[in-house]
Amino acid sequence: MESMRSTQSALSRAYDGFNRASDGDLIESYVYEINALRHRYSYLLRQVQRLEGAKTCR
C-alpha cells in the first residue's frame, strides 16, 4: 500500500510538472513519466487485488 501511495504522489507531481511545462522536450518527458507511473500503479493495483483475493479464499 505504501508503494501505491508513493506512486500516486509521484503521478500527481508529474501531472503538475506537465501542466507547467512549455518546452516540447520537457512535455515529452512528463508524458513518458506519467505513462510509466500509470503502468506501475496499475501493476500495484492488480497485486493488491490478487492478494485480497487470496485472503478471501482462505
Backbone as JSON, one array per atom type, in Angstrom:
{
  "sequence": "MESMRSTQSALSRAYDGFNRASDGDLIESYVYEINALRHRYSYLLRQVQRLEGAKTCR",
  "N": [[0.83, -1.2, 0.0], [2.0, 1.18, 0.67], [3.7, 1.59, -1.5], [1.81, 2.12, -3.46], [0.73, 4.54, -2.55], [3.0, 6.14, -2.71], [3.47, 6.04, -5.47], [1.15, 7.27, -6.41], [1.57, 9.83, -5.41], [3.91, 10.57, -6.8], [2.86, 10.52, -9.36], [1.0, 12.6, -9.24], [2.78, 14.77, -8.9], [4.1, 14.6, -11.35], [2.01, 15.16, -13.16], [1.51, 17.79, -12.36], [3.94, 19.0, -13.09], [3.84, 18.54, -15.86], [1.64, 20.14, -16.53], [2.7, 22.66, -16.08], [4.82, 22.85, -17.81], [6.46, 24.14, -20.73], [8.27, 23.72, -22.71], [8.89, 21.61, -25.47], [10.45, 19.23, -25.31], [10.53, 18.82, -22.56], [7.82, 18.51, -21.99], [7.36, 16.13, -23.39], [8.96, 14.41, -21.86], [7.55, 14.42, -19.45], [5.16, 13.22, -20.28], [6.08, 10.65, -20.86], [6.96, 9.92, -18.27], [4.53, 10.04, -16.83], [3.02, 8.06, -18.14], [4.58, 5.79, -17.5], [4.35, 5.77, -14.7], [1.59, 5.42, -14.44], [1.31, 2.85, -15.47], [2.83, 1.48, -13.57], [1.25, 1.93, -11.28], [-1.08, 0.6, -12.04], [-0.12, -2.03, -12.16], [0.57, -2.4, -9.43], [-1.96, -2.15, -8.29], [-3.25, -4.42, -9.36], [-1.75, -6.37, -8.04], [-2.45, -5.95, -5.37], [-5.18, -6.53, -5.52], [-4.99, -9.2, -6.24], [-3.78, -10.27, -3.95], [-5.73, -9.68, -2.03], [-7.79, -11.25, -3.01], [-6.67, -13.75, -2.59], [-6.71, -13.81, 0.17], [-9.44, -13.97, 0.75], [-10.03, -16.49, -0.12], [-9.13, -18.18, 1.74]],
  "CA": [[0.0, 0.0, 0.0], [2.91, 2.34, 0.68], [4.14, 1.79, -2.89], [0.72, 2.74, -4.18], [0.67, 5.95, -2.13], [4.18, 6.79, -3.27], [3.26, 6.16, -6.91], [0.12, 8.3, -6.59], [2.2, 11.11, -5.14], [4.79, 10.85, -7.93], [1.99, 10.79, -10.5], [0.48, 13.95, -9.03], [3.87, 15.7, -9.19], [4.35, 14.55, -12.79], [0.93, 15.91, -13.8], [1.75, 19.21, -12.08], [5.04, 19.41, -13.95], [3.33, 18.55, -17.23], [0.76, 21.3, -16.69], [3.51, 23.88, -16.04], [5.88, 22.8, -18.83], [6.19, 24.79, -22.02], [9.24, 23.2, -23.67], [8.44, 20.36, -26.07], [11.18, 18.09, -24.77], [10.1, 18.63, -21.18], [6.47, 17.95, -22.07], [7.51, 14.74, -23.79], [9.48, 13.64, -20.73], [6.46, 14.24, -18.49], [4.24, 12.23, -20.84], [6.74, 9.36, -20.63], [6.93, 9.64, -16.83], [3.13, 9.79, -16.45], [2.65, 6.73, -18.64], [5.29, 4.79, -16.7], [3.75, 5.74, -13.36], [0.24, 4.83, -14.56], [1.51, 1.4, -15.61], [3.27, 0.98, -12.26], [0.1, 1.94, -10.39], [-1.95, -0.48, -12.49], [0.5, -3.28, -11.7], [0.42, -2.5, -7.97], [-3.38, -2.39, -8.01], [-3.52, -5.84, -9.64], [-1.13, -7.16, -6.99], [-3.29, -5.8, -4.17], [-6.41, -7.28, -5.77], [-4.64, -10.62, -6.19], [-3.55, -10.61, -2.54], [-7.03, -9.65, -1.34], [-8.5, -12.44, -3.47], [-6.09, -14.92, -1.91], [-7.16, -13.78, 1.57], [-10.84, -14.4, 0.85], [-10.12, -17.9, -0.43], [-8.66, -18.98, 2.89]],
  "C": [[0.87, 1.26, 0.0], [3.42, 2.63, -0.73], [3.06, 2.46, -3.72], [0.61, 4.23, -3.83], [1.84, 6.74, -2.73], [4.02, 7.02, -4.77], [2.2, 7.22, -7.2], [0.71, 9.69, -6.4], [3.11, 11.51, -6.31], [3.97, 11.19, -9.18], [1.4, 12.2, -10.41], [1.55, 15.0, -9.35], [4.16, 15.75, -10.69], [3.27, 15.32, -13.55], [1.11, 17.41, -13.57], [2.86, 19.75, -12.97], [4.62, 19.51, -15.4], [2.5, 19.81, -17.48], [1.52, 22.62, -16.69], [4.52, 23.96, -17.17], [5.46, 23.51, -20.1], [7.16, 24.3, -23.1], [8.8, 21.83, -24.17], [9.13, 19.13, -25.51], [10.76, 17.78, -23.34], [8.7, 18.04, -21.13], [6.54, 16.46, -22.4], [8.03, 13.87, -22.64], [8.42, 13.41, -19.67], [5.45, 13.23, -18.99], [4.8, 10.83, -20.61], [6.64, 8.96, -19.16], [5.51, 9.29, -16.36], [2.7, 8.41, -16.9], [3.31, 5.63, -17.82], [4.66, 4.66, -15.32], [2.34, 5.15, -13.39], [0.34, 3.32, -14.71], [1.95, 0.78, -14.29], [2.08, 0.9, -11.3], [-0.87, 0.82, -10.75], [-1.42, -1.83, -12.03], [0.29, -3.45, -10.19], [-1.03, -2.78, -7.58], [-3.75, -3.85, -8.27], [-2.92, -6.73, -8.55], [-1.95, -7.11, -5.71], [-4.57, -6.63, -4.34], [-6.14, -8.78, -5.7], [-4.45, -11.09, -4.74], [-4.86, -10.63, -1.76], [-7.88, -10.84, -1.75], [-7.98, -13.69, -2.81], [-6.53, -14.97, -0.46], [-8.58, -14.29, 1.7], [-11.0, -15.89, 0.55], [-9.72, -18.78, 0.75], [-9.76, -19.32, 3.83]]
}
